[in-house]
């Protein structure tokens, strides 16, 4: 690749397959995040179901999540709450996720 531009290297070999993974297509990460948030809210003394969390955050930009969660749980979240959720989410993913029912191994 010496002397080759990155854009040329990327387009030199067309991809054989492109996968668009909307949440729930291959693995269900939205439910996982809602469960993690529910557990972390429980640590703050608030009981909010993962289903309510998922419904509240569906389609919401990341920047608005903490504000909506505070309103839902009627609690002020710690400053790094969402960062801690991310850490737990990444740990769970690295530990392995089960594929969504009906997903076929290629």
Jmol script that loads the backbone (N, CA, C; Angstrom):
load data "model"
ATOM      1  N   UNK A   1       0.809  -1.192   0.000  1.00  0.00           N
ATOM      2  CA  UNK A   1       0.000   0.000   0.000  1.00  0.00           C
ATOM      3  C   UNK A   1       0.852   1.256   0.000  1.00  0.00           C
ATOM      4  N   UNK A   2       2.162   1.087   0.005  1.00  0.00           N
ATOM      5  CA  UNK A   2       3.012   2.266  -0.036  1.00  0.00           C
ATOM      6  C   UNK A   2       2.774   2.970  -1.357  1.00  0.00           C
ATOM      7  N   UNK A   3       2.528   4.269  -1.281  1.00  0.00           N
ATOM      8  CA  UNK A   3       2.274   5.062  -2.472  1.00  0.00           C
ATOM      9  C   UNK A   3       0.844   4.976  -2.965  1.00  0.00           C
ATOM     10  N   UNK A   4       0.005   4.278  -2.267  1.00  0.00           N
ATOM     11  CA  UNK A   4      -1.396   4.152  -2.657  1.00  0.00           C
ATOM     12  C   UNK A   4      -2.249   4.928  -1.674  1.00  0.00           C
ATOM     13  N   UNK A   5      -3.143   5.732  -2.198  1.00  0.00           N
ATOM     14  CA  UNK A   5      -4.016   6.489  -1.294  1.00  0.00           C
ATOM     15  C   UNK A   5      -4.984   5.532  -0.611  1.00  0.00           C
ATOM     16  N   UNK A   6      -5.416   5.907   0.582  1.00  0.00           N
ATOM     17  CA  UNK A   6      -6.349   5.082   1.348  1.00  0.00           C
ATOM     18  C   UNK A   6      -7.654   4.894   0.583  1.00  0.00           C
ATOM     19  N   UNK A   7      -8.164   5.962  -0.038  1.00  0.00           N
ATOM     20  CA  UNK A   7      -9.428   5.836  -0.763  1.00  0.00           C
ATOM     21  C   UNK A   7      -9.299   4.870  -1.935  1.00  0.00           C
ATOM     22  N   UNK A   8      -8.142   4.862  -2.588  1.00  0.00           N
ATOM     23  CA  UNK A   8      -7.938   3.928  -3.693  1.00  0.00           C
ATOM     24  C   UNK A   8      -7.857   2.490  -3.173  1.00  0.00           C
ATOM     25  N   UNK A   9      -7.177   2.304  -2.046  1.00  0.00           N
ATOM     26  CA  UNK A   9      -7.043   0.967  -1.476  1.00  0.00           C
ATOM     27  C   UNK A   9      -8.394   0.410  -1.060  1.00  0.00           C
ATOM     28  N   UNK A  10      -9.251   1.264  -0.566  1.00  0.00           N
ATOM     29  CA  UNK A  10     -10.566   0.812  -0.122  1.00  0.00           C
ATOM     30  C   UNK A  10     -11.443   0.415  -1.304  1.00  0.00           C
ATOM     31  N   UNK A  11     -11.361   1.166  -2.380  1.00  0.00           N
ATOM     32  CA  UNK A  11     -12.232   0.901  -3.526  1.00  0.00           C
ATOM     33  C   UNK A  11     -11.605  -0.059  -4.533  1.00  0.00           C
ATOM     34  N   UNK A  12     -10.339  -0.438  -4.351  1.00  0.00           N
ATOM     35  CA  UNK A  12      -9.684  -1.316  -5.311  1.00  0.00           C
ATOM     36  C   UNK A  12     -10.340  -2.692  -5.356  1.00  0.00           C
ATOM     37  N   UNK A  13     -10.792  -3.201  -4.235  1.00  0.00           N
ATOM     38  CA  UNK A  13     -11.456  -4.507  -4.184  1.00  0.00           C
ATOM     39  C   UNK A  13     -12.870  -4.285  -3.672  1.00  0.00           C
ATOM     40  N   UNK A  14     -13.860  -4.476  -4.518  1.00  0.00           N
ATOM     41  CA  UNK A  14     -15.235  -4.258  -4.059  1.00  0.00           C
ATOM     42  C   UNK A  14     -15.614  -5.289  -3.002  1.00  0.00           C
ATOM     43  N   UNK A  15     -16.408  -4.883  -2.046  1.00  0.00           N
ATOM     44  CA  UNK A  15     -16.804  -5.829  -1.000  1.00  0.00           C
ATOM     45  C   UNK A  15     -17.702  -6.928  -1.570  1.00  0.00           C
ATOM     46  N   UNK A  16     -17.580  -8.116  -0.999  1.00  0.00           N
ATOM     47  CA  UNK A  16     -18.431  -9.234  -1.396  1.00  0.00           C
ATOM     48  C   UNK A  16     -19.750  -9.208  -0.644  1.00  0.00           C
ATOM     49  N   UNK A  17     -19.730  -8.572   0.532  1.00  0.00           N
ATOM     50  CA  UNK A  17     -20.919  -8.569   1.369  1.00  0.00           C
ATOM     51  C   UNK A  17     -20.916  -7.326   2.248  1.00  0.00           C
ATOM     52  N   UNK A  18     -22.044  -6.686   2.372  1.00  0.00           N
ATOM     53  CA  UNK A  18     -22.222  -5.574   3.297  1.00  0.00           C
ATOM     54  C   UNK A  18     -23.400  -5.938   4.187  1.00  0.00           C
ATOM     55  N   UNK A  19     -23.198  -5.856   5.489  1.00  0.00           N
ATOM     56  CA  UNK A  19     -24.258  -6.199   6.438  1.00  0.00           C
ATOM     57  C   UNK A  19     -24.709  -4.941   7.149  1.00  0.00           C
ATOM     58  N   UNK A  20     -25.985  -4.672   7.125  1.00  0.00           N
ATOM     59  CA  UNK A  20     -26.584  -3.592   7.884  1.00  0.00           C
ATOM     60  C   UNK A  20     -27.263  -4.239   9.085  1.00  0.00           C
ATOM     61  N   UNK A  21     -26.706  -4.013  10.267  1.00  0.00           N
ATOM     62  CA  UNK A  21     -27.242  -4.657  11.463  1.00  0.00           C
ATOM     63  C   UNK A  21     -28.031  -3.655  12.287  1.00  0.00           C
ATOM     64  N   UNK A  22     -29.317  -3.641  12.103  1.00  0.00           N
ATOM     65  CA  UNK A  22     -30.182  -2.850  12.959  1.00  0.00           C
ATOM     66  C   UNK A  22     -30.339  -3.636  14.248  1.00  0.00           C
ATOM     67  N   UNK A  23     -30.488  -2.930  15.371  1.00  0.00           N
ATOM     68  CA  UNK A  23     -30.548  -3.642  16.642  1.00  0.00           C
ATOM     69  C   UNK A  23     -31.615  -4.721  16.588  1.00  0.00           C
ATOM     70  N   UNK A  24     -31.213  -5.905  17.012  1.00  0.00           N
ATOM     71  CA  UNK A  24     -32.135  -7.033  17.028  1.00  0.00           C
ATOM     72  C   UNK A  24     -32.030  -7.918  15.803  1.00  0.00           C
ATOM     73  N   UNK A  25     -31.288  -7.486  14.794  1.00  0.00           N
ATOM     74  CA  UNK A  25     -31.143  -8.310  13.598  1.00  0.00           C
ATOM     75  C   UNK A  25     -30.217  -9.487  13.866  1.00  0.00           C
ATOM     76  N   UNK A  26     -29.012  -9.192  14.334  1.00  0.00           N
ATOM     77  CA  UNK A  26     -28.052 -10.252  14.634  1.00  0.00           C
ATOM     78  C   UNK A  26     -27.955 -10.520  16.131  1.00  0.00           C
ATOM     79  N   UNK A  27     -27.887  -9.464  16.916  1.00  0.00           N
ATOM     80  CA  UNK A  27     -27.893  -9.587  18.380  1.00  0.00           C
ATOM     81  C   UNK A  27     -28.764  -8.472  18.952  1.00  0.00           C
ATOM     82  N   UNK A  28     -29.268  -8.702  20.132  1.00  0.00           N
ATOM     83  CA  UNK A  28     -30.182  -7.747  20.776  1.00  0.00           C
ATOM     84  C   UNK A  28     -29.413  -6.930  21.817  1.00  0.00           C
ATOM     85  N   UNK A  29     -28.846  -5.801  21.389  1.00  0.00           N
ATOM     86  CA  UNK A  29     -28.064  -4.975  22.312  1.00  0.00           C
ATOM     87  C   UNK A  29     -28.918  -3.937  23.029  1.00  0.00           C
ATOM     88  N   UNK A  30     -30.020  -3.533  22.429  1.00  0.00           N
ATOM     89  CA  UNK A  30     -30.882  -2.536  23.064  1.00  0.00           C
ATOM     90  C   UNK A  30     -31.445  -3.067  24.390  1.00  0.00           C
ATOM     91  N   UNK A  31     -31.860  -4.309  24.394  1.00  0.00           N
ATOM     92  CA  UNK A  31     -32.371  -4.929  25.611  1.00  0.00           C
ATOM     93  C   UNK A  31     -31.274  -5.038  26.659  1.00  0.00           C
ATOM     94  N   UNK A  32     -30.071  -5.385  26.215  1.00  0.00           N
ATOM     95  CA  UNK A  32     -28.930  -5.491  27.120  1.00  0.00           C
ATOM     96  C   UNK A  32     -28.649  -4.153  27.807  1.00  0.00           C
ATOM     97  N   UNK A  33     -28.630  -3.081  27.043  1.00  0.00           N
ATOM     98  CA  UNK A  33     -28.383  -1.749  27.619  1.00  0.00           C
ATOM     99  C   UNK A  33     -29.479  -1.396  28.618  1.00  0.00           C
ATOM    100  N   UNK A  34     -30.718  -1.681  28.285  1.00  0.00           N
ATOM    101  CA  UNK A  34     -31.832  -1.374  29.194  1.00  0.00           C
ATOM    102  C   UNK A  34     -31.706  -2.155  30.499  1.00  0.00           C
ATOM    103  N   UNK A  35     -31.264  -3.394  30.423  1.00  0.00           N
ATOM    104  CA  UNK A  35     -31.070  -4.195  31.634  1.00  0.00           C
ATOM    105  C   UNK A  35     -29.946  -3.624  32.496  1.00  0.00           C
ATOM    106  N   UNK A  36     -28.876  -3.197  31.855  1.00  0.00           N
ATOM    107  CA  UNK A  36     -27.754  -2.599  32.588  1.00  0.00           C
ATOM    108  C   UNK A  36     -28.194  -1.312  33.268  1.00  0.00           C
ATOM    109  N   UNK A  37     -28.911  -0.467  32.548  1.00  0.00           N
ATOM    110  CA  UNK A  37     -29.387   0.793  33.127  1.00  0.00           C
ATOM    111  C   UNK A  37     -30.332   0.514  34.287  1.00  0.00           C
ATOM    112  N   UNK A  38     -31.220  -0.452  34.124  1.00  0.00           N
ATOM    113  CA  UNK A  38     -32.154  -0.805  35.192  1.00  0.00           C
ATOM    114  C   UNK A  38     -31.397  -1.214  36.453  1.00  0.00           C
ATOM    115  N   UNK A  39     -30.362  -2.030  36.288  1.00  0.00           N
ATOM    116  CA  UNK A  39     -29.551  -2.465  37.427  1.00  0.00           C
ATOM    117  C   UNK A  39     -28.829  -1.300  38.083  1.00  0.00           C
ATOM    118  N   UNK A  40     -28.295  -0.409  37.276  1.00  0.00           N
ATOM    119  CA  UNK A  40     -27.572   0.742  37.822  1.00  0.00           C
ATOM    120  C   UNK A  40     -28.525   1.709  38.525  1.00  0.00           C
ATOM    121  N   UNK A  41     -29.741   1.853  38.012  1.00  0.00           N
ATOM    122  CA  UNK A  41     -30.733   2.687  38.699  1.00  0.00           C
ATOM    123  C   UNK A  41     -31.141   2.052  40.028  1.00  0.00           C
ATOM    124  N   UNK A  42     -31.203   0.729  40.059  1.00  0.00           N
ATOM    125  CA  UNK A  42     -31.529   0.027  41.307  1.00  0.00           C
ATOM    126  C   UNK A  42     -30.468   0.316  42.369  1.00  0.00           C
ATOM    127  N   UNK A  43     -29.211   0.430  41.948  1.00  0.00           N
ATOM    128  CA  UNK A  43     -28.136   0.782  42.876  1.00  0.00           C
ATOM    129  C   UNK A  43     -28.357   2.175  43.482  1.00  0.00           C
ATOM    130  N   UNK A  44     -29.106   3.013  42.759  1.00  0.00           N
ATOM    131  CA  UNK A  44     -29.427   4.365  43.243  1.00  0.00           C
ATOM    132  C   UNK A  44     -30.760   4.388  43.989  1.00  0.00           C
ATOM    133  N   UNK A  45     -31.344   3.203  44.192  1.00  0.00           N
ATOM    134  CA  UNK A  45     -32.604   3.115  44.924  1.00  0.00           C
ATOM    135  C   UNK A  45     -33.840   3.346  44.078  1.00  0.00           C
ATOM    136  N   UNK A  46     -33.702   3.259  42.769  1.00  0.00           N
ATOM    137  CA  UNK A  46     -34.836   3.470  41.869  1.00  0.00           C
ATOM    138  C   UNK A  46     -35.144   2.176  41.122  1.00  0.00           C
ATOM    139  N   UNK A  47     -36.421   1.835  41.044  1.00  0.00           N
ATOM    140  CA  UNK A  47     -36.843   0.645  40.322  1.00  0.00           C
ATOM    141  C   UNK A  47     -37.532   1.075  39.038  1.00  0.00           C
ATOM    142  N   UNK A  48     -36.873   0.773  37.926  1.00  0.00           N
ATOM    143  CA  UNK A  48     -37.434   1.064  36.606  1.00  0.00           C
ATOM    144  C   UNK A  48     -37.190  -0.176  35.753  1.00  0.00           C
ATOM    145  N   UNK A  49     -38.227  -0.675  35.123  1.00  0.00           N
ATOM    146  CA  UNK A  49     -38.095  -1.903  34.335  1.00  0.00           C
ATOM    147  C   UNK A  49     -37.269  -1.654  33.069  1.00  0.00           C
ATOM    148  N   UNK A  50     -36.555  -2.681  32.628  1.00  0.00           N
ATOM    149  CA  UNK A  50     -35.845  -2.561  31.350  1.00  0.00           C
ATOM    150  C   UNK A  50     -36.784  -2.197  30.200  1.00  0.00           C
ATOM    151  N   UNK A  51     -38.013  -2.699  30.226  1.00  0.00           N
ATOM    152  CA  UNK A  51     -38.973  -2.389  29.147  1.00  0.00           C
ATOM    153  C   UNK A  51     -39.293  -0.899  29.122  1.00  0.00           C
ATOM    154  N   UNK A  52     -39.478  -0.290  30.306  1.00  0.00           N
ATOM    155  CA  UNK A  52     -39.755   1.150  30.361  1.00  0.00           C
ATOM    156  C   UNK A  52     -38.550   1.961  29.896  1.00  0.00           C
ATOM    157  N   UNK A  53     -37.369   1.494  30.253  1.00  0.00           N
ATOM    158  CA  UNK A  53     -36.143   2.184  29.827  1.00  0.00           C
ATOM    159  C   UNK A  53     -36.000   2.097  28.315  1.00  0.00           C
ATOM    160  N   UNK A  54     -36.187   0.910  27.759  1.00  0.00           N
ATOM    161  CA  UNK A  54     -36.075   0.730  26.307  1.00  0.00           C
ATOM    162  C   UNK A  54     -37.086   1.597  25.567  1.00  0.00           C
ATOM    163  N   UNK A  55     -38.305   1.649  26.065  1.00  0.00           N
ATOM    164  CA  UNK A  55     -39.337   2.470  25.415  1.00  0.00           C
ATOM    165  C   UNK A  55     -38.991   3.956  25.488  1.00  0.00           C
ATOM    166  N   UNK A  56     -38.427   4.381  26.602  1.00  0.00           N
ATOM    167  CA  UNK A  56     -38.072   5.790  26.779  1.00  0.00           C
ATOM    168  C   UNK A  56     -36.914   6.204  25.879  1.00  0.00           C
ATOM    169  N   UNK A  57     -35.958   5.307  25.687  1.00  0.00           N
ATOM    170  CA  UNK A  57     -34.747   5.665  24.944  1.00  0.00           C
ATOM    171  C   UNK A  57     -34.785   5.305  23.459  1.00  0.00           C
ATOM    172  N   UNK A  58     -35.816   4.624  23.015  1.00  0.00           N
ATOM    173  CA  UNK A  58     -35.888   4.207  21.612  1.00  0.00           C
ATOM    174  C   UNK A  58     -35.831   5.407  20.677  1.00  0.00           C
ATOM    175  N   UNK A  59     -34.836   5.406  19.813  1.00  0.00           N
ATOM    176  CA  UNK A  59     -34.700   6.452  18.805  1.00  0.00           C
ATOM    177  C   UNK A  59     -34.197   7.786  19.323  1.00  0.00           C
ATOM    178  N   UNK A  60     -33.783   7.838  20.567  1.00  0.00           N
ATOM    179  CA  UNK A  60     -33.359   9.100  21.188  1.00  0.00           C
ATOM    180  C   UNK A  60     -31.864   9.320  20.951  1.00  0.00           C
ATOM    181  N   UNK A  61     -31.473  10.528  20.570  1.00  0.00           N
ATOM    182  CA  UNK A  61     -30.042  10.819  20.436  1.00  0.00           C
ATOM    183  C   UNK A  61     -29.315  10.633  21.771  1.00  0.00           C
ATOM    184  N   UNK A  62     -28.103  10.159  21.688  1.00  0.00           N
ATOM    185  CA  UNK A  62     -27.296   9.871  22.882  1.00  0.00           C
ATOM    186  C   UNK A  62     -27.250  11.055  23.852  1.00  0.00           C
ATOM    187  N   UNK A  63     -27.144  12.250  23.343  1.00  0.00           N
ATOM    188  CA  UNK A  63     -27.020  13.443  24.189  1.00  0.00           C
ATOM    189  C   UNK A  63     -28.253  13.680  25.065  1.00  0.00           C
ATOM    190  N   UNK A  64     -29.382  13.098  24.714  1.00  0.00           N
ATOM    191  CA  UNK A  64     -30.620  13.309  25.478  1.00  0.00           C
ATOM    192  C   UNK A  64     -30.951  12.171  26.441  1.00  0.00           C
ATOM    193  N   UNK A  65     -30.212  11.077  26.375  1.00  0.00           N
ATOM    194  CA  UNK A  65     -30.546   9.900  27.169  1.00  0.00           C
ATOM    195  C   UNK A  65     -30.543  10.166  28.672  1.00  0.00           C
ATOM    196  N   UNK A  66     -29.504  10.787  29.187  1.00  0.00           N
ATOM    197  CA  UNK A  66     -29.403  11.003  30.640  1.00  0.00           C
ATOM    198  C   UNK A  66     -30.556  11.857  31.145  1.00  0.00           C
ATOM    199  N   UNK A  67     -30.910  12.884  30.419  1.00  0.00           N
ATOM    200  CA  UNK A  67     -32.013  13.761  30.828  1.00  0.00           C
ATOM    201  C   UNK A  67     -33.326  12.984  30.889  1.00  0.00           C
ATOM    202  N   UNK A  68     -33.581  12.156  29.889  1.00  0.00           N
ATOM    203  CA  UNK A  68     -34.810  11.364  29.872  1.00  0.00           C
ATOM    204  C   UNK A  68     -34.812  10.313  30.982  1.00  0.00           C
ATOM    205  N   UNK A  69     -33.657   9.726  31.254  1.00  0.00           N
ATOM    206  CA  UNK A  69     -33.571   8.746  32.337  1.00  0.00           C
ATOM    207  C   UNK A  69     -33.802   9.395  33.694  1.00  0.00           C
ATOM    208  N   UNK A  70     -33.281  10.599  33.879  1.00  0.00           N
ATOM    209  CA  UNK A  70     -33.507  11.314  35.134  1.00  0.00           C
ATOM    210  C   UNK A  70     -34.988  11.587  35.348  1.00  0.00           C
ATOM    211  N   UNK A  71     -35.680  11.965  34.291  1.00  0.00           N
ATOM    212  CA  UNK A  71     -37.122  12.218  34.393  1.00  0.00           C
ATOM    213  C   UNK A  71     -37.885  10.912  34.658  1.00  0.00           C
ATOM    214  N   UNK A  72     -37.500   9.854  33.981  1.00  0.00           N
ATOM    215  CA  UNK A  72     -38.167   8.566  34.151  1.00  0.00           C
ATOM    216  C   UNK A  72     -37.985   8.020  35.565  1.00  0.00           C
ATOM    217  N   UNK A  73     -36.770   8.112  36.083  1.00  0.00           N
ATOM    218  CA  UNK A  73     -36.462   7.527  37.392  1.00  0.00           C
ATOM    219  C   UNK A  73     -36.604   8.528  38.537  1.00  0.00           C
ATOM    220  N   UNK A  74     -36.924   9.757  38.209  1.00  0.00           N
ATOM    221  CA  UNK A  74     -37.004  10.852  39.192  1.00  0.00           C
ATOM    222  C   UNK A  74     -35.795  10.856  40.123  1.00  0.00           C
ATOM    223  N   UNK A  75     -34.627  10.934  39.484  1.00  0.00           N
ATOM    224  CA  UNK A  75     -33.364  10.945  40.218  1.00  0.00           C
ATOM    225  C   UNK A  75     -32.325  11.732  39.410  1.00  0.00           C
ATOM    226  N   UNK A  76     -31.411  12.357  40.106  1.00  0.00           N
ATOM    227  CA  UNK A  76     -30.268  12.984  39.440  1.00  0.00           C
ATOM    228  C   UNK A  76     -29.199  11.908  39.267  1.00  0.00           C
ATOM    229  N   UNK A  77     -28.803  11.688  38.057  1.00  0.00           N
ATOM    230  CA  UNK A  77     -27.806  10.659  37.790  1.00  0.00           C
ATOM    231  C   UNK A  77     -26.412  11.178  38.123  1.00  0.00           C
ATOM    232  N   UNK A  78     -25.556  10.289  38.608  1.00  0.00           N
ATOM    233  CA  UNK A  78     -24.158  10.676  38.815  1.00  0.00           C
ATOM    234  C   UNK A  78     -23.554  11.144  37.493  1.00  0.00           C
ATOM    235  N   UNK A  79     -22.569  11.995  37.583  1.00  0.00           N
ATOM    236  CA  UNK A  79     -21.973  12.616  36.393  1.00  0.00           C
ATOM    237  C   UNK A  79     -21.516  11.596  35.351  1.00  0.00           C
ATOM    238  N   UNK A  80     -20.957  10.494  35.757  1.00  0.00           N
ATOM    239  CA  UNK A  80     -20.406   9.510  34.813  1.00  0.00           C
ATOM    240  C   UNK A  80     -21.327   8.291  34.625  1.00  0.00           C
ATOM    241  N   UNK A  81     -22.592   8.439  34.921  1.00  0.00           N
ATOM    242  CA  UNK A  81     -23.536   7.321  34.850  1.00  0.00           C
ATOM    243  C   UNK A  81     -23.532   6.650  33.476  1.00  0.00           C
ATOM    244  N   UNK A  82     -23.698   7.413  32.416  1.00  0.00           N
ATOM    245  CA  UNK A  82     -23.787   6.831  31.076  1.00  0.00           C
ATOM    246  C   UNK A  82     -22.455   6.223  30.642  1.00  0.00           C
ATOM    247  N   UNK A  83     -21.338   6.803  31.072  1.00  0.00           N
ATOM    248  CA  UNK A  83     -20.037   6.219  30.770  1.00  0.00           C
ATOM    249  C   UNK A  83     -19.897   4.856  31.460  1.00  0.00           C
ATOM    250  N   UNK A  84     -20.405   4.758  32.688  1.00  0.00           N
ATOM    251  CA  UNK A  84     -20.371   3.486  33.409  1.00  0.00           C
ATOM    252  C   UNK A  84     -21.266   2.451  32.727  1.00  0.00           C
ATOM    253  N   UNK A  85     -22.394   2.901  32.202  1.00  0.00           N
ATOM    254  CA  UNK A  85     -23.269   1.996  31.436  1.00  0.00           C
ATOM    255  C   UNK A  85     -22.503   1.469  30.221  1.00  0.00           C
ATOM    256  N   UNK A  86     -21.791   2.347  29.529  1.00  0.00           N
ATOM    257  CA  UNK A  86     -21.007   1.930  28.366  1.00  0.00           C
ATOM    258  C   UNK A  86     -19.965   0.877  28.726  1.00  0.00           C
ATOM    259  N   UNK A  87     -19.290   1.076  29.853  1.00  0.00           N
ATOM    260  CA  UNK A  87     -18.276   0.113  30.287  1.00  0.00           C
ATOM    261  C   UNK A  87     -18.913  -1.249  30.528  1.00  0.00           C
ATOM    262  N   UNK A  88     -20.047  -1.271  31.231  1.00  0.00           N
ATOM    263  CA  UNK A  88     -20.742  -2.534  31.500  1.00  0.00           C
ATOM    264  C   UNK A  88     -21.234  -3.183  30.207  1.00  0.00           C
ATOM    265  N   UNK A  89     -21.719  -2.366  29.282  1.00  0.00           N
ATOM    266  CA  UNK A  89     -22.205  -2.858  27.995  1.00  0.00           C
ATOM    267  C   UNK A  89     -21.069  -3.520  27.213  1.00  0.00           C
ATOM    268  N   UNK A  90     -19.916  -2.856  27.180  1.00  0.00           N
ATOM    269  CA  UNK A  90     -18.767  -3.414  26.455  1.00  0.00           C
ATOM    270  C   UNK A  90     -18.289  -4.719  27.097  1.00  0.00           C
ATOM    271  N   UNK A  91     -18.284  -4.777  28.418  1.00  0.00           N
ATOM    272  CA  UNK A  91     -17.906  -6.013  29.108  1.00  0.00           C
ATOM    273  C   UNK A  91     -18.850  -7.147  28.730  1.00  0.00           C
ATOM    274  N   UNK A  92     -20.126  -6.856  28.699  1.00  0.00           N
ATOM    275  CA  UNK A  92     -21.121  -7.875  28.354  1.00  0.00           C
ATOM    276  C   UNK A  92     -20.936  -8.361  26.917  1.00  0.00           C
ATOM    277  N   UNK A  93     -20.648  -7.443  26.019  1.00  0.00           N
ATOM    278  CA  UNK A  93     -20.446  -7.825  24.618  1.00  0.00           C
ATOM    279  C   UNK A  93     -19.201  -8.691  24.482  1.00  0.00           C
ATOM    280  N   UNK A  94     -18.126  -8.306  25.162  1.00  0.00           N
ATOM    281  CA  UNK A  94     -16.898  -9.092  25.090  1.00  0.00           C
ATOM    282  C   UNK A  94     -17.067 -10.478  25.707  1.00  0.00           C
ATOM    283  N   UNK A  95     -17.954 -10.571  26.686  1.00  0.00           N
ATOM    284  CA  UNK A  95     -18.226 -11.865  27.317  1.00  0.00           C
ATOM    285  C   UNK A  95     -19.010 -12.774  26.381  1.00  0.00           C
ATOM    286  N   UNK A  96     -19.661 -12.184  25.391  1.00  0.00           N
ATOM    287  CA  UNK A  96     -20.391 -12.966  24.395  1.00  0.00           C
ATOM    288  C   UNK A  96     -21.878 -12.720  24.476  1.00  0.00           C
ATOM    289  N   UNK A  97     -22.476 -12.552  23.325  1.00  0.00           N
ATOM    290  CA  UNK A  97     -23.917 -12.376  23.213  1.00  0.00           C
ATOM    291  C   UNK A  97     -24.503 -13.515  22.412  1.00  0.00           C
ATOM    292  N   UNK A  98     -25.688 -13.916  22.780  1.00  0.00           N
ATOM    293  CA  UNK A  98     -26.379 -14.937  21.990  1.00  0.00           C
ATOM    294  C   UNK A  98     -26.989 -14.268  20.772  1.00  0.00           C
ATOM    295  N   UNK A  99     -26.909 -14.913  19.619  1.00  0.00           N
ATOM    296  CA  UNK A  99     -27.539 -14.331  18.430  1.00  0.00           C
ATOM    297  C   UNK A  99     -29.048 -14.275  18.582  1.00  0.00           C
ATOM    298  N   UNK A 100     -29.651 -13.333  17.895  1.00  0.00           N
ATOM    299  CA  UNK A 100     -31.103 -13.210  17.877  1.00  0.00           C
ATOM    300  C   UNK A 100     -31.703 -14.493  17.298  1.00  0.00           C
ATOM    301  N   UNK A 101     -32.784 -14.943  17.868  1.00  0.00           N
ATOM    302  CA  UNK A 101     -33.449 -16.153  17.376  1.00  0.00           C
ATOM    303  C   UNK A 101     -33.710 -16.030  15.877  1.00  0.00           C
ATOM    304  N   UNK A 102     -33.372 -17.057  15.151  1.00  0.00           N
ATOM    305  CA  UNK A 102     -33.594 -17.057  13.712  1.00  0.00           C
ATOM    306  C   UNK A 102     -32.373 -16.641  12.902  1.00  0.00           C
ATOM    307  N   UNK A 103     -31.333 -16.142  13.576  1.00  0.00           N
ATOM    308  CA  UNK A 103     -30.108 -15.775  12.877  1.00  0.00           C
ATOM    309  C   UNK A 103     -29.395 -17.057  12.475  1.00  0.00           C
ATOM    310  N   UNK A 104     -28.949 -17.115  11.239  1.00  0.00           N
ATOM    311  CA  UNK A 104     -28.313 -18.313  10.713  1.00  0.00           C
ATOM    312  C   UNK A 104     -26.823 -18.064  10.554  1.00  0.00           C
ATOM    313  N   UNK A 105     -26.011 -19.004  11.020  1.00  0.00           N
ATOM    314  CA  UNK A 105     -24.565 -18.899  10.813  1.00  0.00           C
ATOM    315  C   UNK A 105     -24.253 -19.081   9.346  1.00  0.00           C
ATOM    316  N   UNK A 106     -23.358 -18.247   8.841  1.00  0.00           N
ATOM    317  CA  UNK A 106     -22.970 -18.370   7.431  1.00  0.00           C
ATOM    318  C   UNK A 106     -21.780 -19.290   7.282  1.00  0.00           C
TER     319      UNK A 106
END
end "model"
wireframe off; spacefill off
backbone 0.3
color backbone group
